[in-house]
Amino acid sequence: MTDTGTARDLSVAMTAADPDYLPFHPAPSKPAFRPPEGAVDAHCHVFGPVATFPFSPRRKYTPVDAPAETLFALRDHLGLSRNVIVQATCHGSDNSAMLDAIARSGGRARGVAVIDVDTSEAELERLHAGGVRGVRFNFLKRLVGDAPKGDYIRIAERIAALGWHIVVYFESHELADLEPFITSLPGTIVIDHMGRPEVEDGLDGAGFAAVQRLMASDPRFWIKVSCPERLTVAGPPYDDVVPFARRLVESFPDRVLWGTDWPHPNMKSHVPDEGHLVDMIPLIAPTEDLQRRLLIDNPMRLYWPEEEGA
């Protein structure tokens, strides 16, 4: 794809978003780092197009349209091979946009859904057949209010039979209160965005220490070294976040995942350049072995296990 083509493909028509919501980068840079063949973006989203896939009336924010074809153009531009599409709160439990994107990916995308406690067995089977391999539980009060823990328990019990994992999204300072609950959940559990540590507190901060203790004490837990654009205090190029991600990659090399978080929903401080995010990879995973585990081996084991060793 040419630079002109990239700019055109990544500048699709956008919906009327919240007035202080920043749209995604229209022409991200070409990364200097070349990801290994087969690399997976293990955390990204699709939004709309709203004319086809309306947003939830209960959403806490209104994003711009960020459809499948734009995501796949970005994937190719960055030198990546696959995507894991995570359902975000603005679409609620209507996973239609995500399923449509997976169906159009030619087998190169899988999904993490949001479901309701009363979602039917037939719908769960449809989601699984459509490429869903996990469910997301959100604990951020600004996005979901009080998390429905009773519903989460019942959902976790139901999806265990499908072999799905659970993605948990929380802020590190909340972990002390949440840990008894999330450790009671069955199966593999993936922590979003490094557990959102307080970067200004440093590597020895209480929240980040708690996340590391949990990872060390329970091998069921995995973690995503994603979202430096949300965690940074200094701003781009996110040098202040590198030590946190590198600590996790080096400490738990077989249980880490990486993703762009495109299109960076609800960003209000700056517009991230995905090319720069890719260029952080050799800083947080400094050897080829660590890069392969982070970008290929781990996400393939979790999302495409049927292809392992093929």
N, C-alpha and C positions, 0 to 999 in steps of 0.2 A: 504493500500500500504506500502510495506517495504521501508526502507531508500534506499536500493539498487535499488528497482524498481523506486523510485522517481528520483534518479540520472539518471537512464537509460531513463525514459520517458521525463525528462526535458532536455535531452542533444541530441536533434534531430540534424540532419545535418543542417548546416548553410550556407547561401549564402555568396558570397564575399562582405562583407559590406564595408562601408567607413573605411579607415585604422585607423582613430582615434575614431571609434564608438565602444563602449563596448557592447558585447553580454550580454544577461540576465544571471542571476545566474544559474549554472547548477544543483545545489543541495541545494535549500533554506532550512533553518532550520525549524524544526517543532515548531510552535509558542507555547509559554507557555500559552497564553490566548486562551481559547476555545470560538469561536464565538457562539452565540445562533443559534439553529436550524433554518434554513431558511435564513441565512445571505447572502447578495448580495454584490458582487464586482461590483460596479456601474460605474467603469471606467477602461477598459482594452482594448486590441487590439489583432487582429490576423494579421500576415504578411505572405503572400504566402500560401503554398510553391511556390516559384517564378516560378517553372516549370509548375505549374497549374494556378496560379493567378499572372501574371506579374505585376511588379511595374509600376507606371506611368512614361512615359518618361520625364515628366515635374517636377518630384519630386526634392526636395531640399536636400534629404539625402537618402542613401540606407541602410535599416535595414537588420538584419539577418532574416532568416526564423523563424517564430514563429506561427506554425499552430494550428488548433483547438484542436487536441488531446493533445498537450502540455499544452495549456491553461486549459483544463478540468482536466488534471492530477494535475496541480498546484491548481486548485479550491478544489479538493478533499483533497490534502495534507494539505492545510491550514485550512480545516474544514469549508469551505464555501459551499453554496448550489446553487447559481445562478450567472450569469454574465450579465453585460450590455457591449456589444462590441461596441466601438466607432471607426468609420472610421477615419483613420489618413491620412495625406496629401500624404504619399508615394504611396498610391493606388489611389489617385485622386478621381474621382467620379465613379470609377468602384467598386461597393460594393459587388462584387461576393464572395470574400473570407469571408467577414463578413456574408453574407447570407448563405453560405455553412456551416459556423460554427453554426449559429443559427439552421439551419435545422438538424444538427447532435447532438444538445444539448438535445433532448427529452423534449422540452418546457422549459428548464432551462436557456435560454439566450434570450435576446432582443437586439436591435441594435439602434445606432444613425448613420445616413447616411450623406454622402456628396453628394449633387446633383447639377446639372447645371441648369441654368435658363430655358433651353430648354428641360429639361427632360420631357418625355411624360407623359400624364395622366395614360396610361397603365403601365408605369414603376413605377410610384408612387404607384399605386394600388398593383403592384407586390411586392414592397418593404414593404408595409403595411402588406400584407398577409404573407410575409416572416418574420415578427416580428420587423420591424423598427417602432420606436415610437418617433423619434426626428431627427432633422437635425443640423449639426454643422456649425457654422460660425467662421472662424479663422481670427483674426486680427493681428497675430504676423508677422511682416514684414520679419523676417528671414525665415519664412516658406511659406508665400503667397505673399510677396511684398505688394502692395497697395490693401487692401480689396475691392472687387467689391460691394460697398454698394448698388448701384442701382439694381444689380442682387439679392442681399440678400433681399431687400424689396419685389421684385416680388416673390422670392421663399417663403418667409414668408407668403405672402398672399395665395399662392397655398396650402401650407401644413396645413394651419389653418383648412381647411375643414376636414382634416384627424384626427384632434385632437392631432397632434404632438406638442411637445415642441421644443424650440430652445436652443442649447448649444452655448455659446459665450466664446471664448478663447482670452484673452487679458492680458496685463501686467498692474498692478495697476496704474503706473504713466501715462498711456494713458487714464485712465477712464474719466478724466475731458473733454477731447476732444470727447470721444466716447459716453458719457452718453446720450446726446440728441438723438443720433441715436438709441442706443440699447433700450432706453425707449420708442421709437416710434414703436418698433416691437410688434406684437400682441401675446397674449397668455402667457403661462408659459415660463420663460427664466431661464436657469441654467448656472451659472458662473463656468467655469472650474478652478480647482486648486487654490481655494481661491482668484482668481483674481491676482495670482502671486505677493503677497506683497514683498516689500524689507525688508527682515528680519532684516538686520542690522539697519534699522530705528526704530525698536521696535514697540510695539503695538500701539503707538501714532503716527506712521508715517503717512504722508499725504495720501499715496496711500491706505493703509489699512483702514484708517478712511473713505475715500471716498467709499470704497466697503461696509463698515458697514452702512454708511448713506443710500446708495442705497438699501441695504437689508431691512433696517428699514422703508424706505419711501414707498416701493412698494412691496406688498405681492405677486406679480407675480414672484418675483425673488427667486430662490433657489441657493445653492452653494455647490460645492464639496470640502470637506476637504481632499484633495488628494495631492500627489506629494511632500512630504517633502524632498525627495531626490534631487529635483530640486531647492527647495527654501532655503535649509540649507546653512549657512555660516560655521558652526562648523563641519559639516559632521555627519556620523552615530555616535550615534543612533538618531540624529535629535532632540535632546532636545530643541534646539533653536526655532524649529517650533511648538512644542506642544502648547505654549500659544496662538498662532494664531488660530489653529484649535479648541482648547477648547473654546476660546471666541466665535467663530461662532456656535459651537454645543450648548453651553449654552444659547446664545442669540436668536438663530433661530432653536429650536429643531425639528420643524416640516417641515423644508425646507433645511435640510442638507443631503448630500449623501457622501459615502466613497468608495474609490476604490484603487486598487493597482497600476494602470497605467502600469501593465505588458504589454509588455516586456521592458518598459522604453525606448522608441525610442530616438535615438540621444543623449544618455548619454555619457559623455566623462570624467567625474571626478572620478567615482567609480561605482562598480556593486552593486545595492541594493539587499538586502536579504529580500524577501517577508515575511518570518517568522518574521523578526524584524518589518516590517510595520504593520503586524497584532497585534504584541505586543504593538504597540502604541495606539490601540483602547481604552483600559481602561484608558489611560492617557488623551485622548481628550474627552472621553465620560465616566465619572467616575461612573455613576450609571447604573444599569440594565435597567432602563426606558430609559435613553438617548441612551444606546447601542441598544436597540430594535428599537427605532425610527430611528436612524442613519442607521442601517444595514438591517432592515426588513420593518417597517411600511412605511417609506418614499419612498424607491425604489419600493416597491410593489404598492403603490398608483400611482406612476408615470408610471411604466412600465408594471405592471400586474393588472390593476384596476379591471378586470373581476374576479379576484380571491379574492378580498377583501371580508372578511366576509364569504367566502366559507367554 
